[in-house]
Amino acid sequence: MLTHLNVRNLAVIEAVNIELGPGLNVLTGETGAGKSIVVDALALLSGARAATELIRRGADSLTVTGIFRPQRGSVHDIMVAAGLSGDGKELLIRREISRDGPNRVFVDDEPVTLRLLAEIAPQLLRIHTQREELGLASPEFQRRLLDRSGGARGFELLSAVRDAYRTYRDLAERRDRLAGDEKSRMERLDLLRFQLGEIDGASLSAAEEDELRAERLVLRNSEAILEALGASVGSLFEDDGSAAERLATSARALDAVAEWEPRAAAWVRELEELRIRLDELSRDVGRRLGEVEADPTRLDVIEDRLALLERLFRKFGSTSAEVLACRERIAEELDELTMDDDSRQELDQKVTESLEAYRAAALELSAARSRWADALSDGVHRELSDLAMAKAEFSVALMTVARASSALSIEGEGVEFGSDGIDEVTFELAANPGEAKGPLATVASGGELSRVYLALRLAAGAAEEGAVPSLVFDEIDAGIGGAEAAALGRKLRRLATSSQVLAVTHLPQVASYGHTHLRVHKVVAGGRTRIAVEGLEAESRVEEVARMLAGKKITSLSRSHAAELLAGVD
């Protein structure tokens, strides 16, 4: 969820701070008030390319900052992989665009690349305004949404296919390694045996490099350590005027007045405890003093050992534990390459059986997808019927892609296959009667795409796989009015029960369904125009909805209609 948006020096925005809430947020304002600029700011947070032309005249840079409350999941995994913690309850993303200096991206105040932002952003925010931003053109997105419409059964069948594919792939890779020509096999055997001997010859133990580096550090600085330890023992216990001697002097002095000073006896006891602890400490330091020695021979041994480890790390892993794990993999491959003919035939049989198991799982998933496709199409038609698209035809097409060289054949023909099954999923649409259906992303306008996406999300009955992003709809109400507008408002509010939604709208019927209402307007001061964004409550919200109903001239009747609209929201 996006909780705060701060924008500085973007076009006519000088500085705005927007607080958003859960559920449905509506953004309204007169034509040309600057609503689209707020969407532009969100696009920058989504990783969109920036141009210096966006910087406000007279400013050197623009800044857009968003504070998100992410779900633990995909965002956390991406951040951890990039070396960021990702453990906070809030996530701060900032874009800085400069006229002369470099453009910068920050995640939780850590500088990151625009590429990393492009990975994180879809898990946080999805903007529905331009066709290329919808994601509906992606076969992967369409397949995922269809599978999600299958609910728990969809997850179960897809998991079975992925497990079966993983088993087949691993076995087939083992078989293929054995299927090379004899010369290549012998060369590979020689290399593996050499590598195994190199690792075994080092007699590694896990994490020994840490102990060696710690010991090397002591030996390299042994003279300074010995001098410090000796000085410490002397000042604590052995030298004239040592800490122990001063404690004893203090204790004798206090004991002499204990008859007259009521607290002196307690102090003497505390000093005795300090003396005992000081004695233990000086003994520990003294023992360490006896252990440390400047030993150039031992230092040379450690340096040679660490040099050997570093050579192994460059080849087989960054730690001794990783090298030992690599050694196990080398040994396994050696066993495979030296297996006898009976073992190879057994492996071939396992490959065949695993492919058949995959085929069965993939066909079961494909049959279920066909049923889900029909149900999803019906659900989308129902949702579109009151969104000014009642005559639109929507369908989900499933097909396989032929590939003659494929190991898997369906009805005698080789087909492409993978961890998601054998089906290529395509959403098709005919927006108007008499038109031929075509791929959704090529035949629908921007407003139609947004409405189809809304219908898909509602008909599928589940959020997208992974983190649930905040959804931004711009111009989703294009060409809609009257009862259809009220239906759109109800659907957006319904969608907002599972995902935060921000809708930019010019329709009062849609605006009335918002949980949070934001108004954009222009302010002219000092000969400069700037944009202001304010949250509306109670009377001010009635005024804005009345303006949307009646235009600039607001009457008591329009106010009454506005209040009625707001009161009638479920």
C-alpha atoms as one frame of an Amber mdcrd trajectory, in Angstrom:
protein
   0.000   0.000   0.000   1.218   3.519  -0.860   0.768   5.685   2.228   2.504
   8.952   1.265   3.549  10.636  -1.970   5.804  13.708  -1.889   6.529  15.564
  -5.138   8.813  18.566  -5.634   9.446  20.593  -8.783   7.649  18.312 -11.252
   6.193  20.411 -14.094   3.809  22.898 -12.404   4.026  21.100  -9.064   6.218
  23.083  -6.713   5.684  20.928  -3.631   2.836  18.609  -2.674   2.536  16.001
   0.025  -0.288  13.496  -0.527  -1.509  11.091   2.127  -3.357   8.080   0.752
  -5.472   5.564   2.602  -6.445   1.936   2.238  -9.276   0.963  -0.071 -10.401
   3.214  -2.916  -8.688   6.602  -3.283 -10.257   8.957  -5.844  -8.436  11.894
  -7.414 -10.598  14.626  -8.905 -10.237  18.150 -10.218 -11.171  20.362 -13.132
  -9.865  19.592 -16.604  -6.247  20.767 -16.776  -5.925  20.955 -12.997  -2.918
  18.627 -13.035  -4.306  15.188 -12.233  -2.172  13.607 -14.952   0.970  15.135
 -13.421   0.279  13.244 -10.197   0.083  10.079 -12.293   3.384  11.061 -13.938
   4.937  11.261 -10.474   3.710   7.740  -9.712   5.110   6.563 -13.048   8.553
   7.809 -11.985   8.272   5.697  -8.831   7.399   2.768 -11.093  10.706   3.065
 -12.924   9.564   5.072 -15.950  12.245   6.900 -17.900  12.577  10.547 -16.915
  13.340  13.640 -19.004  14.751  16.940 -17.795  11.760  18.658 -19.438   9.707
  17.470 -16.475  11.684  19.688 -14.063   9.806  22.822 -13.002  11.067  26.019
 -14.602  13.648  27.694 -12.380  14.483  24.516 -10.435  17.646  22.449 -10.794
  16.066  19.089 -10.007  12.827  17.304  -9.236  12.199  14.732  -6.504   9.459
  12.149  -6.110   9.265  10.158  -2.884   6.845   7.372  -2.051   6.394   5.541
   1.238   4.993   2.042   0.818   3.828  -0.560   3.283   4.822  -3.710   1.368
   3.793  -7.290   1.921   6.637  -9.597   2.862   7.317 -11.757  -0.173   8.567
 -10.848  -3.622   9.737  -7.357  -2.662  11.682  -8.732   0.305  13.317 -11.428
  -1.853  14.376  -8.938  -4.545  15.841  -6.555  -1.975  17.743  -9.277  -0.133
  19.179 -10.521  -3.439  20.364  -6.948  -4.096  22.041  -6.689  -0.688  19.306
  -4.609   0.980  17.605  -5.611   4.215  13.963  -5.435   3.133  12.841  -6.096
   6.710  11.226  -2.755   7.524   7.477  -2.242   7.897   7.775   0.702   5.508
   9.688   1.034   2.253  10.845   4.440   1.018  11.525   4.943  -2.690  12.913
   8.227  -4.029  13.722   9.423  -7.554  15.899  12.494  -8.103  16.093  13.948
 -11.618  18.695  16.704 -12.188  19.259  19.040 -15.100  23.030  18.667 -15.037
  23.994  15.981 -12.536  23.187  12.268 -12.599  19.664  10.977 -12.046  19.512
   8.901  -8.887  17.271   6.244  -7.331  17.149   5.454  -3.618  15.472   2.579
  -1.788  15.371   3.099   1.983  17.981   5.850   1.435  20.366   3.371  -0.197
  21.393   4.292  -3.783  20.267   1.634  -6.267  20.020   1.239 -10.031  16.988
   2.053 -12.137  16.972  -1.600 -13.151  16.477  -2.677  -9.535  13.618  -0.185
  -9.165  12.042  -1.677 -12.297  12.150  -5.098 -10.574  10.696  -3.864  -7.276
   8.075  -1.435  -8.590   5.631  -3.945 -10.175   5.294  -5.605  -6.759   4.283
  -2.237  -5.257   2.487  -0.219  -7.907   0.768  -0.847 -11.232  -0.403   2.074
 -13.342  -3.171   1.592 -15.895  -3.058   4.431 -18.335  -0.913   3.598 -21.358
  -1.194   0.289 -23.153   2.404  -0.737 -22.575   1.994  -0.269 -18.825  -0.943
  -2.625 -18.382   0.992  -5.851 -18.646  -2.025  -7.447 -20.346   0.036  -8.108
 -23.472   2.247 -10.513 -21.541   1.374 -14.196 -22.147   2.872 -14.943 -18.739
   0.518 -12.460 -17.055  -2.488 -13.871 -18.885  -1.541 -17.451 -18.018  -0.977
 -16.526 -14.386  -4.334 -14.757 -14.104  -6.144 -17.712 -15.670  -4.488 -20.124
 -13.243  -5.322 -17.888 -10.298  -8.976 -18.046 -11.347  -8.767 -21.773 -10.640
  -8.283 -21.035  -6.936  -6.696 -23.672  -4.711  -7.145 -26.355  -7.384  -5.224
 -24.208  -9.834  -2.326 -23.878  -7.433  -2.383 -27.631  -6.777  -2.336 -28.619
 -10.465   0.326 -26.058 -11.373   2.536 -27.226  -8.498   2.210 -30.821  -9.701
   3.278 -29.813 -13.224   6.249 -27.829 -11.927   7.387 -30.726  -9.712   7.056
 -33.194 -12.597   8.946 -30.895 -14.957  11.752 -30.393 -12.441  12.124 -34.158
 -12.011  12.186 -34.747 -15.779  14.635 -31.908 -16.435  17.106 -33.106 -13.789
  17.030 -36.696 -15.070  17.275 -35.622 -18.715  20.288 -33.418 -17.937  22.006
 -36.371 -16.249  21.299 -38.577 -19.253  22.515 -35.914 -21.707  25.795 -35.594
 -19.846  26.330 -39.305 -20.389  25.306 -39.242 -24.043  28.352 -37.341 -25.336
  31.034 -38.973 -27.423  33.625 -41.138 -25.698  36.483 -38.663 -26.185  34.499
 -35.857 -24.532  33.471 -38.196 -21.727  37.077 -39.190 -21.026  38.207 -35.559
 -21.080  35.460 -34.699 -18.630  36.447 -37.617 -16.411  40.079 -36.473 -16.378
  39.041 -32.933 -15.409  36.717 -34.100 -12.644  39.325 -36.459 -11.202  41.918
 -33.695 -11.216  39.502 -31.304  -9.489  38.554 -33.925  -6.916  42.203 -34.639
  -6.188  42.954 -30.930  -5.876  40.209 -30.453  -3.286  40.949 -33.659  -1.383
  44.653 -32.847  -1.315  43.899 -29.668   0.599  42.190 -31.584   3.458  39.699
 -28.786   4.028  37.659 -28.275   7.151  34.587 -26.032   7.196  35.213 -22.412
   8.237  38.947 -22.950   8.851  39.730 -19.810   6.871  38.129 -17.657   9.576
  40.331 -19.166  12.282  43.452 -18.819  10.120  42.755 -15.171   9.322  42.197
 -14.423  13.013  45.486 -16.130  13.949  47.304 -14.335  11.127  46.057 -11.020
  12.404  47.497 -11.792  15.861  50.869 -12.929  14.500  51.214  -9.921  12.224
  50.675  -7.627  15.224  52.288  -9.776  17.941  54.823  -7.157  19.061  52.157
  -4.506  19.604  49.905  -7.059  21.343  52.727  -8.211  23.675  53.592  -4.638
  24.563  49.946  -3.796  25.309  49.364  -6.930  27.388  52.563  -6.382  29.416
  51.694  -2.764  30.094  48.199  -3.793  31.133  49.414  -6.459  33.598  51.849
  -3.987  35.097  49.336  -1.179  35.565  46.710  -3.561  36.934  48.798  -5.508
  39.432  52.615  -5.506  39.258  53.905  -1.923  39.023  54.291   0.486  41.916
  51.058   2.413  42.238  49.140  -0.260  40.304  45.358  -0.409  40.337  45.428
  -3.305  42.849  47.723  -1.345  45.186  45.489   1.731  44.998  42.396  -0.337
  45.774  44.127  -1.811  48.849  45.175   1.666  50.041  41.617   2.939  49.633
  40.193  -0.057  51.524  42.600   0.453  54.479  41.728   4.140  54.691  37.990
   3.458  54.766  38.375   0.632  57.259  40.156   3.008  59.636  37.058   5.222
  59.871  34.445   2.480  59.751  33.672   2.984  63.470  32.462   6.540  62.787
  31.300   6.429  59.104  28.269   4.095  58.834  28.720   3.486  55.060  32.462
   2.800  55.184  32.116  -0.940  55.901  29.925  -1.446  52.818  32.404   0.453
  50.700  35.242  -1.684  51.992  33.327  -4.812  50.971  32.743  -3.408  47.490
  36.423  -2.578  47.153  37.304  -6.145  48.141  35.000  -7.444  45.404  36.665
  -5.111  42.913  40.081  -6.340  44.066  39.058  -9.978  43.466  37.680  -9.186
  40.012  40.793  -7.160  39.212  42.956 -10.080  40.301  41.016 -12.445  37.983
  41.295  -9.985  35.113  45.038  -9.507  35.555  45.511 -13.293  35.657  43.570
 -13.665  32.352  45.636 -10.943  30.697  48.802 -12.527  32.087  47.874 -15.962
  30.723  47.249 -14.433  27.293  50.613 -12.676  27.561  52.255 -16.059  27.983
  50.416 -17.506  24.964  51.263 -14.819  22.412  54.604 -15.069  20.711  56.171
 -13.638  17.588  56.564 -16.748  15.412  57.565 -15.929  11.802  57.625 -19.635
  10.933  53.985 -20.118  11.977  53.008 -16.935  10.131  54.565 -18.308   6.923
  52.630 -21.567   7.334  49.353 -19.651   7.737  50.085 -17.412   4.733  50.787
 -20.470   2.557  47.624 -22.208   3.761  45.437 -19.153   3.098  46.997 -18.741
  -0.365  46.042 -22.357  -1.123  42.499 -21.747   0.125  42.183 -18.599  -1.969
  43.166 -20.557  -5.105  40.468 -23.117  -4.324  37.936 -20.367  -3.610  38.551
 -18.817  -7.030  37.776 -22.154  -8.690  35.156 -23.850  -6.566  33.425 -21.411
  -4.180  33.939 -18.426  -1.936  34.250 -20.392   1.338  35.613 -23.757   2.428
  32.027 -24.926   3.009  31.130 -24.059  -0.602  34.249 -25.821  -1.876  33.292
 -28.968   0.066  29.755 -28.773  -1.380  31.282 -28.466  -4.865  33.403 -31.522
  -4.095  30.214 -33.516  -3.461  28.767 -32.431  -6.801  31.984 -33.392  -8.612
  31.909 -36.814  -6.947  28.280 -37.335  -7.986  29.048 -36.446 -11.596  32.033
 -38.810 -11.563  29.768 -41.594 -10.381  27.351 -40.834 -13.204  30.026 -40.773
 -15.897  31.492 -44.079 -14.739  28.197 -45.935 -14.366  27.817 -49.216 -16.211
  25.443 -49.983 -19.102  22.739 -51.397 -16.821  22.734 -48.183 -14.796  22.469
 -46.117 -17.977  19.509 -48.129 -19.162  17.917 -47.623 -15.766  18.458 -43.865
 -16.106  16.917 -43.891 -19.605  13.881 -45.653 -18.175  13.563 -43.061 -15.410
  13.701 -40.264 -17.979  10.929 -41.892 -19.999   8.781 -42.453 -16.919   9.284
 -38.883 -15.674   8.281 -37.491 -19.079   5.106 -39.574 -19.027   4.347 -38.338
 -15.511   4.840 -34.769 -16.740   2.578 -35.406 -19.753  -0.225 -36.657 -17.483
   0.087 -33.683 -15.120   0.278 -31.166 -18.000  -2.788 -32.615 -19.761  -4.769
 -32.543 -16.517  -3.798 -28.897 -16.015  -4.653 -28.111 -19.646  -8.124 -29.661
 -19.295  -8.724 -27.646 -16.122  -7.541 -24.480 -17.859 -10.119 -25.047 -20.571
 -12.868 -25.127 -17.927 -11.421 -22.085 -16.142 -11.207 -20.216 -19.469 -14.947
 -20.666 -20.057 -15.786 -19.580 -16.516 -13.431 -16.592 -16.694 -14.908 -15.483
 -20.029 -18.430 -15.646 -18.581 -17.338 -13.702 -15.512 -15.659 -10.985 -17.595
 -18.806 -10.632 -19.747 -20.904 -10.127 -16.619 -18.528  -7.502 -15.254 -18.274
  -5.654 -18.591 -22.034  -5.617 -19.174 -22.548  -2.543 -17.001 -19.259  -0.824
 -17.932 -20.358   0.482 -21.348 -19.033  -2.716 -22.946 -22.161  -4.888 -22.854
 -21.719  -5.884 -26.526 -18.049  -6.743 -26.178 -16.971 -10.343 -26.734 -14.172
 -11.701 -24.588 -12.627 -15.160 -24.710  -9.571 -17.041 -23.508  -7.789 -19.032
 -26.214  -5.569 -21.995 -25.346  -3.140 -23.461 -27.848   0.060 -25.462 -27.986
   3.133 -24.423 -29.934   4.458 -27.086 -32.279   8.153 -28.002 -32.162   9.270
 -31.033 -34.133  12.412 -31.587 -32.029  10.535 -31.601 -28.711  10.850 -34.619
 -26.428   7.120 -34.340 -25.641   4.491 -35.146 -28.243   0.751 -34.650 -27.938
  -1.405 -36.600 -30.375   1.686 -37.450 -32.400   3.013 -33.877 -32.694   5.972
 -32.430 -30.812   5.038 -29.431 -28.652   6.796 -26.812 -26.545   6.611 -27.554
 -22.839   7.977 -26.170 -19.602   7.393 -25.682 -15.900   4.008 -23.967 -16.533
   2.649 -26.682 -18.779   2.006 -26.943 -22.518  -0.537 -24.150 -23.019  -0.075
 -20.720 -24.535  -2.817 -18.475 -23.113  -4.209 -15.543 -25.117  -6.965 -13.139
 -24.036  -9.027 -12.072 -27.048 -11.509  -9.209 -27.385 -13.976  -7.780 -29.873
 -14.967  -4.459 -28.290 -17.845  -3.784 -30.692 -20.394  -5.955 -32.544 -19.283
  -7.092 -35.981 -15.582  -6.820 -35.200 -13.362  -9.874 -35.304 -11.790 -10.863
 -32.023  -8.079 -10.238 -31.680  -5.400 -10.281 -28.990  -6.500  -7.980 -26.218
  -3.488  -5.668 -26.249  -3.783  -4.933 -29.983  -7.524  -4.266 -30.373  -8.547
  -2.349 -27.232  -8.227   1.352 -26.460  -6.571   2.531 -23.268  -9.899   3.001
 -21.472 -11.170  -0.366 -22.676  -8.012  -2.090 -21.525  -8.402  -0.618 -18.051
 -12.011  -1.752 -17.844 -11.158  -5.241 -19.102  -8.383  -5.466 -16.538 -10.814
  -4.422 -13.801 -13.298  -7.031 -15.023 -10.591  -9.704 -15.132  -9.445  -8.980
 -11.600 -12.995  -9.150 -10.298 -13.961 -12.225 -12.324 -10.808 -14.140 -11.390
 -11.717 -13.692  -7.741  -8.071 -13.596  -6.601  -5.162 -11.232  -6.563  -2.131
 -11.742  -8.741   0.463 -14.244  -7.640   2.957 -12.681  -5.242   2.651  -9.292
  -3.605  -0.586  -7.338  -4.196   0.350  -4.019  -5.797  -1.447  -0.715  -5.431
  -3.461  -0.146  -8.604  -3.735   3.222 -10.356  -6.487   3.710 -12.954  -6.348
   6.790 -15.194  -9.091   7.439 -17.762 -10.874   4.189 -16.905 -14.144   6.147
 -17.043 -13.637   7.401 -20.626 -16.912   7.078 -22.524 -18.916   6.115 -19.442
 -21.794   7.961 -17.803 -25.013   7.563 -15.833 -25.767   4.142 -14.380 -22.605
   2.738 -15.929 -20.554   5.264 -13.968 -22.170   4.177 -10.716 -21.463   0.544
 -11.618 -17.822   1.433 -12.273 -17.596   3.084  -8.882 -19.058   0.020  -7.178
 -16.621  -2.292  -8.981 -13.608  -0.179  -8.095 -14.708  -0.154  -4.472 -15.152
  -3.939  -4.637 -11.660  -4.377  -6.051 -10.314  -2.124  -3.306 -11.260  -4.697
  -0.660  -8.215  -6.767  -1.718  -5.870  -4.088  -3.079  -5.396  -0.366  -2.626
  -6.803   1.485  -5.648  -6.250   5.055  -6.862  -8.696   6.169  -9.553  -8.338
   9.445 -11.443 -11.889  10.348 -12.437 -14.082  13.163 -13.690 -17.335  11.380
 -12.827 -19.137  12.220  -9.570 -20.700   8.748  -9.467 -17.232   7.187  -9.333
 -15.836   9.772  -6.927 -18.660   9.165  -4.461 -17.465   5.567  -3.906 -14.014
   6.561  -2.685 -12.863   5.827   0.831 -10.381   8.711   0.475 -11.101  11.730
  -1.748  -8.271  13.946  -3.039  -8.835  17.150  -5.023  -6.262  18.650  -7.402
  -6.436  22.356  -8.199  -4.197  25.130  -9.460  -3.059  28.128  -7.420  -1.536
  31.287  -8.939   0.760  33.315  -6.687   3.548  35.722  -7.528   2.926  35.263
 -11.227   3.600  31.495 -11.020   1.157  28.612 -11.198   1.472  25.664  -8.898
  -0.635  22.614  -8.141  -2.148  21.826  -4.765  -3.613  18.486  -3.659  -5.891
  18.372  -0.644  -7.767  15.624   1.136 -11.519  16.278   1.357 -13.813  15.558
   4.270 -17.533  16.012   4.878 -18.658  19.408   3.533 -15.662  19.992   1.274
 -16.267  16.614  -0.326 -19.925  17.486  -0.928 -18.770  20.730  -2.588 -16.381
  18.876  -4.914 -18.953  16.271  -5.946 -21.476  19.110  -6.488 -18.924  20.847
  -8.748 -18.487  17.624 -10.707 -22.277  17.417 -11.128 -23.043  21.032 -11.970
 -19.809  22.616 -13.156 -18.473  25.901 -11.838 -21.885  27.202 -10.739 -22.784
  25.179  -7.672 -26.386  25.420  -6.495 -28.236  24.151  -3.466 -29.818  21.522
  -5.717 -26.424  20.239  -6.913 -25.257  20.148  -3.297 -28.334  18.146  -2.382
 -27.698  15.701  -5.236 -24.035  15.404  -4.180 -24.972  14.668  -0.575 -27.470
  12.080  -1.808 -24.809  10.407  -3.970 -22.362  10.192  -1.065 -25.011   8.944
   1.347 -26.116   6.243  -1.081 -22.745   4.467  -1.199 -22.909   0.963   0.239
